[in-house]
Amino acid sequence: MDWNWLRTEYPFEQTIREKRNVVLYISIFGSIIVFLLQPFGFSIIDQVITFFCFLIMAIITLSINYFSFPYFFPKFFEETQWSISKAFLFLLYNFIIIGFYNHILNAIVTKKNVFFMHSETDLFAILFRTIAVGIVASFFLILIRYNFLARKHLQISQDLNSEFKSQLGLKMNTETNTNIELYLENNKVSFNRNDLIYISAEGNYITLHFRNDENKLPKLFRATLKQAEASLQDFHEFFRCHRSYIINLNAVESSLGNSQGLSVKMLNEDIKIPVARPKIKSLKYHLVQISTG
Protein backbone atom coordinates (compact mmCIF):
# COMPACT_ATOMS: atom_id res chain seq x y z
CA MET A 1 0.00 0.00 0.00
CA ASP A 2 1.28 3.43 -0.94
CA TRP A 3 1.34 5.62 2.17
CA ASN A 4 2.54 8.70 0.32
CA TRP A 5 -1.05 9.87 0.01
CA LEU A 6 -0.91 10.70 3.75
CA ARG A 7 1.47 13.54 2.86
CA THR A 8 -0.95 14.92 0.27
CA GLU A 9 -1.79 18.57 0.80
CA TYR A 10 -5.09 19.08 2.59
CA PRO A 11 -6.78 22.40 3.37
CA PHE A 12 -7.10 23.57 6.94
CA GLU A 13 -10.09 25.76 7.69
CA GLN A 14 -8.92 29.39 7.70
CA THR A 15 -12.04 31.54 8.00
CA ILE A 16 -14.62 31.68 10.80
CA ARG A 17 -17.26 30.43 8.38
CA GLU A 18 -15.17 27.43 7.33
CA LYS A 19 -14.43 26.51 10.94
CA ARG A 20 -18.07 26.90 11.95
CA ASN A 21 -19.22 24.68 9.10
CA VAL A 22 -16.68 21.94 9.78
CA VAL A 23 -17.53 21.94 13.51
CA LEU A 24 -21.23 21.41 12.76
CA TYR A 25 -20.51 18.89 10.00
CA ILE A 26 -18.21 16.73 12.16
CA SER A 27 -20.43 16.99 15.24
CA ILE A 28 -23.58 15.88 13.42
CA PHE A 29 -21.77 13.17 11.44
CA GLY A 30 -20.12 11.73 14.56
CA SER A 31 -23.34 11.84 16.57
CA ILE A 32 -25.24 9.98 13.84
CA ILE A 33 -22.55 7.27 13.74
CA VAL A 34 -22.74 6.85 17.52
CA PHE A 35 -26.55 6.66 17.38
CA LEU A 36 -26.73 4.19 14.48
CA LEU A 37 -23.85 1.88 15.38
CA GLN A 38 -24.59 2.05 19.14
CA PRO A 39 -21.00 1.20 20.06
CA PHE A 40 -21.47 1.90 23.75
CA GLY A 41 -24.22 -0.63 24.58
CA PHE A 42 -26.82 1.80 25.93
CA SER A 43 -30.58 1.28 25.96
CA ILE A 44 -32.78 3.01 23.36
CA ILE A 45 -33.60 5.86 25.76
CA ASP A 46 -29.96 6.21 26.71
CA GLN A 47 -29.02 6.19 23.02
CA VAL A 48 -31.14 9.29 22.41
CA ILE A 49 -29.55 10.99 25.40
CA THR A 50 -26.12 9.86 24.22
CA PHE A 51 -26.77 11.32 20.77
CA PHE A 52 -27.45 14.76 22.16
CA CYS A 53 -24.68 14.50 24.76
CA PHE A 54 -22.20 13.57 22.02
CA LEU A 55 -23.50 16.37 19.79
CA ILE A 56 -23.16 18.99 22.53
CA MET A 57 -19.70 17.87 23.60
CA ALA A 58 -18.56 17.61 19.98
CA ILE A 59 -19.64 21.17 19.18
CA ILE A 60 -17.98 22.54 22.32
CA THR A 61 -14.73 20.55 21.94
CA LEU A 62 -14.33 21.13 18.21
CA SER A 63 -15.09 24.83 18.55
CA ILE A 64 -12.42 25.25 21.22
CA ASN A 65 -9.81 23.22 19.34
CA TYR A 66 -10.43 24.55 15.83
CA PHE A 67 -10.44 28.18 16.94
CA SER A 68 -7.81 28.18 19.70
CA PHE A 69 -5.15 25.73 18.51
CA PRO A 70 -4.31 27.61 15.27
CA TYR A 71 -4.02 30.80 17.34
CA PHE A 72 -1.54 29.34 19.84
CA PHE A 73 0.30 27.10 17.35
CA PRO A 74 0.18 29.03 14.04
CA LYS A 75 3.25 27.34 12.53
CA PHE A 76 1.85 23.84 12.97
CA PHE A 77 -1.47 24.81 11.40
CA GLU A 78 -0.07 26.70 8.40
CA GLU A 79 -2.14 25.67 5.39
CA THR A 80 0.94 25.22 3.23
CA GLN A 81 2.19 22.59 5.71
CA TRP A 82 -1.15 20.90 6.38
CA SER A 83 -1.63 17.37 5.04
CA ILE A 84 -4.05 14.44 5.18
CA SER A 85 -2.03 12.78 7.96
CA LYS A 86 -2.09 15.92 10.12
CA ALA A 87 -5.80 16.39 9.48
CA PHE A 88 -6.48 12.75 10.39
CA LEU A 89 -4.49 12.87 13.65
CA PHE A 90 -5.99 16.20 14.68
CA LEU A 91 -9.50 14.95 14.00
CA LEU A 92 -8.83 11.68 15.85
CA TYR A 93 -7.50 13.65 18.82
CA ASN A 94 -10.74 15.62 18.86
CA PHE A 95 -12.81 12.44 18.89
CA ILE A 96 -10.80 11.07 21.84
CA ILE A 97 -11.36 14.27 23.84
CA ILE A 98 -15.04 14.24 22.88
CA GLY A 99 -15.34 10.63 24.04
CA PHE A 100 -13.69 11.38 27.38
CA TYR A 101 -15.91 14.35 28.18
CA ASN A 102 -18.96 12.58 26.77
CA HIS A 103 -18.40 9.70 29.19
CA ILE A 104 -18.40 12.10 32.13
CA LEU A 105 -21.46 13.98 30.85
CA ASN A 106 -23.33 10.76 30.12
CA ALA A 107 -22.58 9.40 33.60
CA ILE A 108 -24.00 12.59 35.12
CA VAL A 109 -27.11 12.65 32.93
CA THR A 110 -28.04 8.95 32.93
CA LYS A 111 -26.64 7.74 36.26
CA LYS A 112 -26.54 10.96 38.26
CA ASN A 113 -23.06 10.02 39.37
CA VAL A 114 -19.88 11.22 37.72
CA PHE A 115 -17.93 8.32 39.27
CA PHE A 116 -20.32 5.67 37.95
CA MET A 117 -18.51 2.86 36.10
CA HIS A 118 -20.25 -0.07 34.44
CA SER A 119 -18.42 -3.11 33.20
CA GLU A 120 -19.58 -2.38 29.64
CA THR A 121 -19.12 1.35 29.75
CA ASP A 122 -16.13 2.11 31.95
CA LEU A 123 -13.71 4.83 30.94
CA PHE A 124 -11.23 2.61 29.11
CA ALA A 125 -13.96 0.88 27.11
CA ILE A 126 -15.46 4.25 26.21
CA LEU A 127 -12.11 5.61 25.07
CA PHE A 128 -11.29 2.47 23.10
CA ARG A 129 -14.62 2.53 21.31
CA THR A 130 -14.34 6.27 20.79
CA ILE A 131 -10.98 5.78 19.08
CA ALA A 132 -12.52 3.07 16.88
CA VAL A 133 -15.44 5.33 15.96
CA GLY A 134 -13.05 8.25 15.54
CA ILE A 135 -10.82 6.37 13.09
CA VAL A 136 -13.78 5.39 10.92
CA ALA A 137 -15.43 8.82 11.12
CA SER A 138 -12.16 10.70 10.51
CA PHE A 139 -11.32 8.59 7.46
CA PHE A 140 -14.71 9.09 5.82
CA LEU A 141 -14.95 12.78 6.73
CA ILE A 142 -11.52 13.53 5.24
CA LEU A 143 -12.15 11.39 2.17
CA ILE A 144 -15.55 13.01 1.51
CA ARG A 145 -14.23 16.54 2.00
CA TYR A 146 -11.09 15.88 -0.05
CA ASN A 147 -13.08 14.63 -3.04
CA PHE A 148 -15.69 17.37 -2.72
CA LEU A 149 -13.12 20.16 -2.64
CA ALA A 150 -11.08 18.61 -5.45
CA ARG A 151 -14.12 18.49 -7.75
CA LYS A 152 -15.29 21.94 -6.69
CA HIS A 153 -11.96 23.67 -7.27
CA LEU A 154 -11.34 21.77 -10.51
CA GLN A 155 -14.66 23.03 -11.87
CA ILE A 156 -13.86 26.58 -10.75
CA SER A 157 -10.46 26.31 -12.41
CA GLN A 158 -12.01 25.15 -15.69
CA ASP A 159 -14.51 28.02 -15.61
CA LEU A 160 -11.78 30.55 -14.88
CA ASN A 161 -9.57 29.20 -17.65
CA SER A 162 -12.43 29.80 -20.05
CA GLU A 163 -12.72 33.34 -18.73
CA PHE A 164 -8.99 33.96 -19.13
CA LYS A 165 -9.08 32.70 -22.70
CA SER A 166 -12.22 34.53 -23.80
CA GLN A 167 -11.80 37.82 -21.95
CA LEU A 168 -8.07 38.24 -21.59
CA GLY A 169 -6.71 36.14 -24.45
CA LEU A 170 -3.81 35.01 -22.24
CA LYS A 171 -1.89 38.13 -23.34
CA MET A 172 -1.01 41.42 -21.78
CA ASN A 173 -3.13 44.32 -22.92
CA THR A 174 -0.75 46.01 -25.36
CA GLU A 175 -3.13 48.90 -26.02
CA THR A 176 -2.72 50.34 -22.54
CA ASN A 177 0.42 52.37 -21.96
CA THR A 178 -0.57 53.98 -18.69
CA ASN A 179 2.23 54.44 -16.21
CA ILE A 180 1.75 53.54 -12.57
CA GLU A 181 3.47 55.38 -9.76
CA LEU A 182 4.06 53.73 -6.41
CA TYR A 183 5.54 55.57 -3.44
CA LEU A 184 7.71 53.07 -1.58
CA GLU A 185 10.54 53.78 0.86
CA ASN A 186 9.85 57.48 0.33
CA ASN A 187 10.76 57.01 -3.33
CA LYS A 188 8.56 57.13 -6.40
CA VAL A 189 8.59 53.96 -8.50
CA SER A 190 7.20 54.38 -12.00
CA PHE A 191 6.51 51.65 -14.56
CA ASN A 192 4.10 50.70 -17.33
CA ARG A 193 1.01 48.96 -15.96
CA ASN A 194 1.54 46.09 -18.42
CA ASP A 195 5.05 45.35 -17.20
CA LEU A 196 4.19 44.36 -13.64
CA ILE A 197 3.37 40.64 -13.38
CA TYR A 198 2.83 40.27 -9.65
CA ILE A 199 3.91 41.51 -6.23
CA SER A 200 4.99 39.17 -3.45
CA ALA A 201 5.38 39.97 0.23
CA GLU A 202 7.55 38.54 2.98
CA GLY A 203 7.60 40.18 6.36
CA ASN A 204 8.02 43.93 6.00
CA TYR A 205 9.27 43.71 2.42
CA ILE A 206 7.59 43.42 -0.94
CA THR A 207 9.08 42.42 -4.29
CA LEU A 208 7.86 43.73 -7.64
CA HIS A 209 8.15 41.15 -10.42
CA PHE A 210 8.20 42.43 -14.01
CA ARG A 211 7.85 40.85 -17.43
CA ASN A 212 10.89 38.80 -18.40
CA ASP A 213 10.91 40.10 -21.95
CA GLU A 214 11.36 43.62 -20.61
CA ASN A 215 14.63 42.57 -18.94
CA LYS A 216 13.47 44.05 -15.67
CA LEU A 217 14.78 42.39 -12.55
CA PRO A 218 12.58 42.03 -9.44
CA LYS A 219 12.79 45.04 -7.15
CA LEU A 220 12.73 44.76 -3.37
CA PHE A 221 11.26 47.49 -1.16
CA ARG A 222 10.59 47.93 2.53
CA ALA A 223 6.81 48.30 2.44
CA THR A 224 3.62 46.35 3.06
CA LEU A 225 1.37 44.67 0.54
CA LYS A 226 -1.49 46.76 1.89
CA GLN A 227 0.30 49.94 0.83
CA ALA A 228 0.86 48.57 -2.67
CA GLU A 229 -2.75 47.42 -2.88
CA ALA A 230 -3.99 50.91 -1.98
CA SER A 231 -1.81 52.46 -4.68
CA LEU A 232 -3.18 50.05 -7.29
CA GLN A 233 -6.86 50.30 -6.40
CA ASP A 234 -7.72 52.29 -9.56
CA PHE A 235 -6.32 49.56 -11.80
CA HIS A 236 -8.81 46.69 -11.88
CA GLU A 237 -6.42 44.15 -13.35
CA PHE A 238 -4.37 44.11 -10.13
CA PHE A 239 -5.96 41.79 -7.61
CA ARG A 240 -4.85 40.72 -4.16
CA CYS A 241 -5.48 36.99 -4.35
CA HIS A 242 -3.67 36.02 -1.17
CA ARG A 243 -2.26 37.66 1.94
CA SER A 244 1.18 37.46 0.31
CA TYR A 245 0.42 38.20 -3.35
CA ILE A 246 -1.03 40.78 -5.71
CA ILE A 247 -1.34 39.56 -9.29
CA ASN A 248 -1.93 41.20 -12.65
CA LEU A 249 -4.95 39.34 -14.03
CA ASN A 250 -3.89 40.27 -17.55
CA ALA A 251 -0.74 38.22 -16.98
CA VAL A 252 -2.44 35.02 -15.81
CA GLU A 253 -1.78 32.12 -18.16
CA SER A 254 -3.97 29.49 -16.49
CA SER A 255 -5.44 28.33 -13.21
CA LEU A 256 -5.24 25.00 -11.42
CA GLY A 257 -7.72 23.57 -8.91
CA ASN A 258 -7.26 20.77 -6.39
CA SER A 259 -8.41 19.86 -2.88
CA GLN A 260 -6.09 22.47 -1.39
CA GLY A 261 -7.70 25.28 -3.35
CA LEU A 262 -6.97 27.34 -6.43
CA SER A 263 -3.69 28.58 -7.87
CA VAL A 264 -2.77 30.58 -10.95
CA LYS A 265 0.24 30.34 -13.26
CA MET A 266 1.60 33.65 -14.46
CA LEU A 267 2.59 34.30 -18.06
CA ASN A 268 6.21 33.23 -18.74
CA GLU A 269 6.71 32.44 -15.05
CA ASP A 270 7.23 29.07 -13.38
CA ILE A 271 5.64 30.10 -10.11
CA LYS A 272 2.10 29.04 -9.22
CA ILE A 273 0.48 31.61 -6.97
CA PRO A 274 -2.21 30.48 -4.50
CA VAL A 275 -5.64 32.05 -4.45
CA ALA A 276 -7.15 32.15 -0.97
CA ARG A 277 -10.51 30.38 -0.91
CA PRO A 278 -12.41 33.47 0.35
CA LYS A 279 -10.92 35.40 -2.60
CA ILE A 280 -12.30 33.17 -5.36
CA LYS A 281 -15.60 35.05 -5.72
CA SER A 282 -13.76 38.37 -5.75
CA LEU A 283 -11.48 37.03 -8.48
CA LYS A 284 -14.49 36.31 -10.69
CA TYR A 285 -15.83 39.81 -10.00
CA HIS A 286 -12.52 41.42 -11.01
CA LEU A 287 -12.52 39.46 -14.26
CA VAL A 288 -15.94 40.89 -15.04
CA GLN A 289 -14.69 44.38 -14.20
CA ILE A 290 -11.83 44.01 -16.68
CA SER A 291 -14.03 42.66 -19.45
CA THR A 292 -16.54 45.49 -19.09
CA GLY A 293 -13.81 48.11 -19.02
C-alpha positions in Angstrom: 0.0 0.0 0.0 1.3 3.4 -0.9 1.3 5.6 2.2 2.5 8.7 0.3 -1.1 9.9 0.0 -0.9 10.7 3.7 1.5 13.5 2.9 -0.9 14.9 0.3 -1.8 18.6 0.8 -5.1 19.1 2.6 -6.8 22.4 3.4 -7.1 23.6 6.9 -10.1 25.8 7.7 -8.9 29.4 7.7 -12.0 31.5 8.0 -14.6 31.7 10.8 -17.3 30.4 8.4 -15.2 27.4 7.3 -14.4 26.5 10.9 -18.1 26.9 12.0 -19.2 24.7 9.1 -16.7 21.9 9.8 -17.5 21.9 13.5 -21.2 21.4 12.8 -20.5 18.9 10.0 -18.2 16.7 12.2 -20.4 17.0 15.2 -23.6 15.9 13.4 -21.8 13.2 11.4 -20.1 11.7 14.6 -23.3 11.8 16.6 -25.2 10.0 13.8 -22.5 7.3 13.7 -22.7 6.8 17.5 -26.5 6.7 17.4 -26.7 4.2 14.5 -23.9 1.9 15.4 -24.6 2.0 19.1 -21.0 1.2 20.1 -21.5 1.9 23.7 -24.2 -0.6 24.6 -26.8 1.8 25.9 -30.6 1.3 26.0 -32.8 3.0 23.4 -33.6 5.9 25.8 -30.0 6.2 26.7 -29.0 6.2 23.0 -31.1 9.3 22.4 -29.6 11.0 25.4 -26.1 9.9 24.2 -26.8 11.3 20.8 -27.5 14.8 22.2 -24.7 14.5 24.8 -22.2 13.6 22.0 -23.5 16.4 19.8 -23.2 19.0 22.5 -19.7 17.9 23.6 -18.6 17.6 20.0 -19.6 21.2 19.2 -18.0 22.5 22.3 -14.7 20.6 21.9 -14.3 21.1 18.2 -15.1 24.8 18.5 -12.4 25.3 21.2 -9.8 23.2 19.3 -10.4 24.5 15.8 -10.4 28.2 16.9 -7.8 28.2 19.7 -5.2 25.7 18.5 -4.3 27.6 15.3 -4.0 30.8 17.3 -1.5 29.3 19.8 0.3 27.1 17.4 0.2 29.0 14.0 3.3 27.3 12.5 1.8 23.8 13.0 -1.5 24.8 11.4 -0.1 26.7 8.4 -2.1 25.7 5.4 0.9 25.2 3.2 2.2 22.6 5.7 -1.2 20.9 6.4 -1.6 17.4 5.0 -4.0 14.4 5.2 -2.0 12.8 8.0 -2.1 15.9 10.1 -5.8 16.4 9.5 -6.5 12.8 10.4 -4.5 12.9 13.6 -6.0 16.2 14.7 -9.5 14.9 14.0 -8.8 11.7 15.8 -7.5 13.7 18.8 -10.7 15.6 18.9 -12.8 12.4 18.9 -10.8 11.1 21.8 -11.4 14.3 23.8 -15.0 14.2 22.9 -15.3 10.6 24.0 -13.7 11.4 27.4 -15.9 14.3 28.2 -19.0 12.6 26.8 -18.4 9.7 29.2 -18.4 12.1 32.1 -21.5 14.0 30.8 -23.3 10.8 30.1 -22.6 9.4 33.6 -24.0 12.6 35.1 -27.1 12.7 32.9 -28.0 8.9 32.9 -26.6 7.7 36.3 -26.5 11.0 38.3 -23.1 10.0 39.4 -19.9 11.2 37.7 -17.9 8.3 39.3 -20.3 5.7 38.0 -18.5 2.9 36.1 -20.3 -0.1 34.4 -18.4 -3.1 33.2 -19.6 -2.4 29.6 -19.1 1.3 29.7 -16.1 2.1 31.9 -13.7 4.8 30.9 -11.2 2.6 29.1 -14.0 0.9 27.1 -15.5 4.2 26.2 -12.1 5.6 25.1 -11.3 2.5 23.1 -14.6 2.5 21.3 -14.3 6.3 20.8 -11.0 5.8 19.1 -12.5 3.1 16.9 -15.4 5.3 16.0 -13.0 8.3 15.5 -10.8 6.4 13.1 -13.8 5.4 10.9 -15.4 8.8 11.1 -12.2 10.7 10.5 -11.3 8.6 7.5 -14.7 9.1 5.8 -14.9 12.8 6.7 -11.5 13.5 5.2 -12.2 11.4 2.2 -15.5 13.0 1.5 -14.2 16.5 2.0 -11.1 15.9 -0.1 -13.1 14.6 -3.0 -15.7 17.4 -2.7 -13.1 20.2 -2.6 -11.1 18.6 -5.4 -14.1 18.5 -7.8 -15.3 21.9 -6.7 -12.0 23.7 -7.3 -11.3 21.8 -10.5 -14.7 23.0 -11.9 -13.9 26.6 -10.7 -10.5 26.3 -12.4 -12.0 25.2 -15.7 -14.5 28.0 -15.6 -11.8 30.5 -14.9 -9.6 29.2 -17.7 -12.4 29.8 -20.1 -12.7 33.3 -18.7 -9.0 34.0 -19.1 -9.1 32.7 -22.7 -12.2 34.5 -23.8 -11.8 37.8 -22.0 -8.1 38.2 -21.6 -6.7 36.1 -24.4 -3.8 35.0 -22.2 -1.9 38.1 -23.3 -1.0 41.4 -21.8 -3.1 44.3 -22.9 -0.8 46.0 -25.4 -3.1 48.9 -26.0 -2.7 50.3 -22.5 0.4 52.4 -22.0 -0.6 54.0 -18.7 2.2 54.4 -16.2 1.8 53.5 -12.6 3.5 55.4 -9.8 4.1 53.7 -6.4 5.5 55.6 -3.4 7.7 53.1 -1.6 10.5 53.8 0.9 9.8 57.5 0.3 10.8 57.0 -3.3 8.6 57.1 -6.4 8.6 54.0 -8.5 7.2 54.4 -12.0 6.5 51.6 -14.6 4.1 50.7 -17.3 1.0 49.0 -16.0 1.5 46.1 -18.4 5.0 45.3 -17.2 4.2 44.4 -13.6 3.4 40.6 -13.4 2.8 40.3 -9.6 3.9 41.5 -6.2 5.0 39.2 -3.5 5.4 40.0 0.2 7.5 38.5 3.0 7.6 40.2 6.4 8.0 43.9 6.0 9.3 43.7 2.4 7.6 43.4 -0.9 9.1 42.4 -4.3 7.9 43.7 -7.6 8.2 41.1 -10.4 8.2 42.4 -14.0 7.9 40.9 -17.4 10.9 38.8 -18.4 10.9 40.1 -22.0 11.4 43.6 -20.6 14.6 42.6 -18.9 13.5 44.0 -15.7 14.8 42.4 -12.5 12.6 42.0 -9.4 12.8 45.0 -7.1 12.7 44.8 -3.4 11.3 47.5 -1.2 10.6 47.9 2.5 6.8 48.3 2.4 3.6 46.3 3.1 1.4 44.7 0.5 -1.5 46.8 1.9 0.3 49.9 0.8 0.9 48.6 -2.7 -2.8 47.4 -2.9 -4.0 50.9 -2.0 -1.8 52.5 -4.7 -3.2 50.0 -7.3 -6.9 50.3 -6.4 -7.7 52.3 -9.6 -6.3 49.6 -11.8 -8.8 46.7 -11.9 -6.4 44.1 -13.3 -4.4 44.1 -10.1 -6.0 41.8 -7.6 -4.8 40.7 -4.2 -5.5 37.0 -4.4 -3.7 36.0 -1.2 -2.3 37.7 1.9 1.2 37.5 0.3 0.4 38.2 -3.4 -1.0 40.8 -5.7 -1.3 39.6 -9.3 -1.9 41.2 -12.6 -4.9 39.3 -14.0 -3.9 40.3 -17.5 -0.7 38.2 -17.0 -2.4 35.0 -15.8 -1.8 32.1 -18.2 -4.0 29.5 -16.5 -5.4 28.3 -13.2 -5.2 25.0 -11.4 -7.7 23.6 -8.9 -7.3 20.8 -6.4 -8.4 19.9 -2.9 -6.1 22.5 -1.4 -7.7 25.3 -3.4 -7.0 27.3 -6.4 -3.7 28.6 -7.9 -2.8 30.6 -11.0 0.2 30.3 -13.3 1.6 33.7 -14.5 2.6 34.3 -18.1 6.2 33.2 -18.7 6.7 32.4 -15.1 7.2 29.1 -13.4 5.6 30.1 -10.1 2.1 29.0 -9.2 0.5 31.6 -7.0 -2.2 30.5 -4.5 -5.6 32.1 -4.5 -7.2 32.2 -1.0 -10.5 30.4 -0.9 -12.4 33.5 0.3 -10.9 35.4 -2.6 -12.3 33.2 -5.4 -15.6 35.0 -5.7 -13.8 38.4 -5.8 -11.5 37.0 -8.5 -14.5 36.3 -10.7 -15.8 39.8 -10.0 -12.5 41.4 -11.0 -12.5 39.5 -14.3 -15.9 40.9 -15.0 -14.7 44.4 -14.2 -11.8 44.0 -16.7 -14.0 42.7 -19.5 -16.5 45.5 -19.1 -13.8 48.1 -19.0 
